[in-house]
Amino acid sequence: MISFKFNDYDFSKLVVVETLSMPFLSKEATLTPVGRADGSLFNYSRHLANKIELGCHLVSDLSRTNVAHTRDAILAQLDTDAPARLVFSNDPSRYFSAIFDGDQTYEARYANFTDITLTFTGPDGLAHAVTPKTFTSPTDTTVVKNVGTAKAWPVLEAQMQSDNGFVGFINPNTGGVLQFGKLEEVDKIPAPSSDKAIAFSMETKPAGATENTGFMQYAYNLNDTSTPNKFDGAMVYGNLNGDKNSASPGFIAQDWGACWLGPSLHADIVGNYDDDQTGSFNFSNRYRIPTVTTRMFRIETTLESAGYGVMTCILRSSTIKKNDAWMDMNVNGRQVKSVSINLKKLPLDFCELEMQRRGDTATFILNTVKSGTTLQIGGMSVKYSFSIEDFGQVPIDAMTVWFSGYRSVDYFPMGVFWSNCSFTWINAAADIDIPNTFSAGDVLTVDTGTHSVMLNGAPSSLFTIGNQWDKFGITEPETDIQTVVSDWATQPVTIITLEEAFD
């Protein structure tokens, strides 16, 4: 005796099947007559929707109720809004995608027994395997084996093992190709050789900079805590004749006593392209410092880490008894060298101070600058380098330049200017990993039957116009589906699911 399930409901609880009728093969050939010639030209063939009829009778002994109530129970299970699985006990390995159809009557005179005909329509005219087959690749080719007699549409899944820009599937039996993503997409681009974090024009106050804050290396005059040196005054921008991109210090008018005082400019320094602040760098500033016997000055140029001085160079003159200048160099808050500047060979009228880091080495360079149609380094220069343990691991996050005079503005030289402030990260050769269409762990699922594409379980618009969906129906006993990815990507794991179909 045959029984059946529809939409996963077992109807043996309600009816006894006496007869089962279905088409042996529902197929139609489309032909075109050609003039008066005999016969016709073949165009194509297709499966037709099939009708499945079951001759049944309702028995109250089965349903434990009368015919009318049994009918109600049957209708509740048959009345679906879309095709559902119809499975017969004589071949439980296959199902029809069917829907209850037709205008049917039954003999309602009897309370305990009646005959009834149930009619279903299978829109695709096929039977399908209840249990799909799954095939997994160890390489870029997945072998799909098929024992069905009708065309079946596989579901293709690519599980990404790395970043990837492109996934393509090829059916070599038909020449069909499906493409998702961009074949030309790259995984990495060369890192910039340098990143300029600061390039100040002194025509106006630099954006984000603050005055009279920052690190002060020489915090107390003669190291006497009773005479602290001070930030005060204001920077004047765009102040040099013929060079609007320069600034000069402005001092308060009154005598400020036995200390060094003047304005500072403080600014943050961002990391390089990789947000790293421990790399190599060049920090350059140009100064015009007229040196005369009766004037004294201190210009501190500092790079900081969390408010602490990492590298400080002080250009100074601390006496009015002679025309001299000194260059004090400090690393991690400690003076590592102090040298007298030979003003005849290296005048400070137009000079460039450069502070560098390469690994654990700190370097201070002072050059004279030649004026002309183009500004250039020339003449005398001095250079001092110091190897400091773990210096290359200290992040640089800010800079401060402080101009100070002793006791009153009268002692500070006239015409001191600052320009060309720049901080540049010098990057090691590296590649930047850029975001890609696919990342490691992503799962791309392609249903060739419904033309649907899912990425990580969500609908995706990745498919390319022109995909050859119609060439992915599988009819051969064996098909080698190839998976193609970006040439720099790791081959994904491909899993292909096939629900075999039968005429």
N, C-alpha and C positions, 0 to 999 in steps of 0.2 A: 504494500500500500504506500502511495506517495503522499508526503506531507510537504508543506512549504512554510517559509518565513518571509514576511514582508516588513521592511523597515525594522528588522530585528525582532518582530513579534511572531511567535509560533502559533499558526492558525489551527494546528491539530487539536487545540483546546475547544475549537468552535465548529469546525466542519470536517467532513470526510471527503477526500478527493476521489472521484470515480474515474474521471477522464482528464487528460492533459493534452492540449493541442497547440502546436507552435509551428511556424514555417520551417521547412528543411533548410532553406536559404533565401533570404530576402535581399535581392540584388536587382538593379536595373541598369541596362545599357542604354546610353543616349547615342542615337544615330542621326545622321543628316543625309537626306536624299540629295543626289547630284543630278540636276536636270532630268533628262529622260533615261539616264543610264540605269542598268539593272542594279538592284541592291542599294546600299547606303554606305556612307563613311562612318566608321566608329569614332566617337568623340571621347567618351569616358564612361566608366561604370561607377555605381555608388550603391552603398547599402541603404535599403529602405527601412523605415520604422516597421517593426514587426508586432503582430498581435499574438498574444498568448491567452488562451481560453482554458478555464478550469471548470469542469462539470462537477459540482459538489452537492452534497445534501447536508442540511442542518439537522442535528439530532439532539433533542433536549437532554438525553442521557450524557452527552459529552459536556454540554455547557452548564448542566445542572439548573437549567431555567427553561422557559418556553421559547418558541421560535421568534416571537416578536422581540423579546429581550436579547436573544442571541443576535438577531439582525442588528440591533442597536450597537452591540459590542463589536460586530464586524465592521460596521460603517465607521466607528470611532478609530479603528486601526487603518482602514483603507483610505480615508480622506486626508491625503497629503497635498501640500501646495507645490511640490516638486518631485521629480523621480526619486525613488528610493531603491534599496537593494531587494531583489526578489530571488530567493534561493530555494531550490527544490532538493528534496532528500535523495533523489536518484543520482544527483551529481553535486554534492555539497561543496566541491572545490571551485564552482563557478557561480556567478550571479548575473542577473540582468538588471540594468538600470531602467526601471519601469515605473509607470504611474497607472493607477486604477482608472479605467476609461469606459465609456459607453453608457447607454440608457437601458437598464436591465430591470426585468420584473421577476416576481417569484409568486408561487402559489401560497396564499396566506390563509387558506381555509383551515389548515391543521395547526394545532398548538404544539405538537411534539415532533413533527417531521415535515420537511419540504425540500424540494430540489431548487438549486440556484446555479446560475452560470456567472463566474467572475472573469472579467476581461481586463487584461493589462496591455498597455502599449509601451514598447521599448523604443524610444526615439532614435537611438543610434543603431538599432538592428543587430547588436552584438551581445555576446556573453563575455564576461570578464573574469579573470582569476580572482578568487576571494583573497588569497594571500599573495601580495606582490613579491617579486624577487629583488634581491639587493646585491649589487656588484660593487666591489671596492678596488681601487687602484693601489699598486705599489710603485707605479711609474706614472708617465704622462698619458698612458693609454689604459682605458678601462674596457675589458671584454664583456659584452652584454650578450647573454644567450637567451634564445627565445624559441618556445615550442608552440606558440599561438599560431592560428591560421589567418588572423586578420591584423591589420596595422595597429600597433600599440604606440603610445606616446610616453616616453620616459620622463622622469623627474630627475634633473641634474643638480647635484650639490657639490660645491667646492668649499672645502674647509681650509682657510688661509693659515699657512705656517709662518708667514712673515708679512711685512708690508708688501703691497702689490698694487699696480696701477691698472691692470687689464686681466680679464679672463675671457678666453674664447673656447668654444666647443666646436669640434669638427666631426661630421659624420662622413667618413670617406666613402661609404657605399653609395651615397647620393651627392656628395660634394657640398652638403649643407654646412653653413657656418652661422654661429650665434656669437655676438660680440658684446662685451660689457666693460665699461670703463674706457681708458685712453691708452692705446698702444704706445704712444710717444711719451707717456708720463715717466718722469725720472724719480729716483728715490732720494738722491742726495745732490746738492749743488756745492761748489767750492766755497768755503768760508772766505769772507773778505780778508785781505791781508792786513787791513787796519780798520779801526773804527774811531772816528773822531768824536769824543764825548763832549769836548768844549772847543768852541771857536768864537771867542768874544769879539764883537766890534764895540769899541769904546765910545762910539758916537752917542750912545745912550746907555743907561744902566742896563746891564745884561739881565734878561728875563730870569726870574727865579733866584737871583743873587740877593744877598743881604749885606748891609754895611754894619761895621763895628761889632762883628761877632766873629767867631772862629778860634783857631788855636794861636796862642802867643808863646813862642819859644823863650824869649827873654822877658819873663813875667815880672821881675823885680830889678830895679836899678842897683847895680853892684851887688846883686843877690841879697839885698836888704828887704825883708818883708814889710818894713815900715814905709817903703817908698815903692809901691806897686806901679808898674807901667800901665798905660790905659789906652783903650780904644776910644777915640773921640774925633769930632770933625766930620767932614763929608767929602766924598769923591766928586770931582767936577769932570763931566764927560764932554767929549768933542771939543777939547780946549787948546789943541796945538795948532798954531798957524801952519797952513799947508797940509795938515794931516788931521782931519776931523775924527779919525778912528783912533783917538788916544784919550787918556784920562790923566788927571793930575790930582794930588791930594790937596784938600782944603783944611786949614787948621783953625782952631778957635783963637780969638784975638788976645785973650789975657795970658799973662805969665802963668804957667801951670806947675812951676816948682821943680824940684830935683827928681824928675822922672822923664821917661820917654813916652810921648803921646802922639797920636795921629789916627787917621781913619783906616779902616780895613775893608776889604771886600771878600765875602765868603760865598762859595757855591758848591753844590753837590756834584759829584761825578758818577754818572751811571756806568754800569758794566758794559762789556763788549756785546757782540751779537748773541753770545750764549749766556749773557748776564753774569759773566765771570769778572770779578774785580781783583783777581790775583795774578793777572798776566803781565807781560812786558808792556812798557809804555814809554812815551816821550812827552815831557811837560815843558813847554817853551813859553818864555815871556821876554819881551824887549823893553828896555828901560833907557831913558835919557837922563843922565845924572851929571850935571856940571859940578866938578869937584874944585873947591877953592879952600884956601887955608882957614878962613874965618867961619866956615860952615860945617855942621855935623849932620849926619843922617843915618838911619837904619831902615833897610827894606828887607822884610822877612817874606820869603816865598816858601809856602808849606803845603805838603800833601798830607792828608789826614786819614785816619781809620778810626771810626767811632769816637771822634772828638780828640784823638790823640795824635801828636805829630809823628809821622813816619819818616818823612824826608823834609828837612828845612835847610835852605841856603840863605844866609844873611850877608847882604852887601852893606858895609858900614864904614863910617868915619867917626871916630869917637874923641877927637881932639880938635881944638882950634889953633893949636900951636904949630901945626905943620899940615901940608897938603898930603894926606895919606888915605888909603882905602884898604879894607880887609874883606876877605871872603871866608866866612865861617860855615862849615858843613856839619850837619847833624843827621844822624840816622837813629830811628826809634827813640828820639828825645835826648840822645847823647851826642856831644860833639866828637866827631871823628877826625877833624882836621881844621886848622885855621891858618890861612896864608895871607901874606901881604901882597897886594896887587901893585905891580909896577905900572903906574899911570902913564909913564912915557911910552911904554910898549903896548899897554892895553888900556887905553883911556875909556872911561865909562860914559863919555858923551853920547854914544849910541852903541849899546851892547845887547847881547842876547844871552840869557841864562837858560840852559837846558838841563833838566833833571831826568835821568833815565833809570829804568830797571830792566835787567835781563836776568831772569832766574833769581839767584840770591845775591846778585851784584848791583850795587847802587852806584851811579855815576853822576858827577856834577861837571858841567862844561860851561865855561864863560868865554864868549867870543866878542870881538868887535864887529860892528856892522858897517859896511860901506854904503854911503848914500849915492844916489844917482837916479837914472831913469828907472832902474829896478834895484830894490834893496837886496843885498846879498851879504853872506858871511865872508869876512876877509880879515887880513891882518893877523894880529896876535890872538892866541887862545890858550886857555889852560884847561886841563882835564884831569879829574881825580876819580878813581874807582875804588870801591870797598866791598869786600866779600863778607856778607853778614849771614850767619846761620839762620835758616828758615825765613829769610827776608822775602823770598818769593811767595810765601804762603800768606802774607799779610794783605788783606783787601784794602784797596784805595777807594774811598767813598766821598772825599771832599777836598777842596783847596781853599787856602786863605793867603791873601797878599796884604801885608800891613806896612804902611808908610809911617814912620815916626821921626819926630825931631826932639831935641833935648831942651827942656825948660821953656822955650818960647819959639814962635814962628821965625823970629829974627835969626835964629841959629840954623834954620833949615835952608838949603840951597834953593835959589830961584830956578824955575824952569825944569823941574823934575816931571817926567811924563812916563806913562805906561801904555804899551800897545801889544798887539799880536799875541794875545793869550790863547794858547791852545793845548789841549790834552788829547793824546791819541794812543789808543791801545794798539800794540803791535802783536798781531795774532800769529800763532804757530799754524803751519799748513794743516788744514783739516777740512772735513766735509760737513755740511749741515744736513741733517736728516729732516726732510720736509714732509708734511702730511700727505698721505696718498689716498686714493680712492678706497683701498682696502687696507686693513691692519691685521696683524697676527691675531688669530682667534675669530675673525669675522667669518660668517657662513653665508654664502650666496646660494640661493635655491631658485632653480628655473624649472617651471612646469611647462613643457613643450606643448602639451595638449590645450591648456587654457591661455598660453602666452603670458603667464604671470611671473613676476620676478620679485623675490623677497630677499632682503638683506637683514640678517639677524632676526628673522621672524616678522619683519615689518615690510609692507609694500614699498617697492623701490622703482624709481624712474630711470634706472641705469641702462635699460636696453637701448640699443642703437637702431635708428631708423634703417630699414633695409634688412633686418635679420631674417634669415630664411627658415622660418618656423616650419613651413610645410615639408621641408626636407629632413625632418627629424622623426617622422613616423618610422617605426621599426617593423620590418616584415621578414628579414633574413634570419636564419637560425643563429647566426653569430655576427655581431657588429662591434668593431673596435672604435669606441668614441675617444677622441683625442682632446686633451685639455691643454690649452696654450696660455702662458702667463707672461708678464714682463720678463725680459731676459735677465734682469738683476734679481728677480724674486725667487724664493724657494718654492718648488713645486707643491701645490696644495694637495690635500687628500681629496680624491674625487669619489663620491658615492652616487651610484645611479640606481634608481628604483624603477622597476618596470612591472606594470600590471598587464599581463598578457591578455590578448583579446582573441575571440573565437567567432567564426561565422556561424 
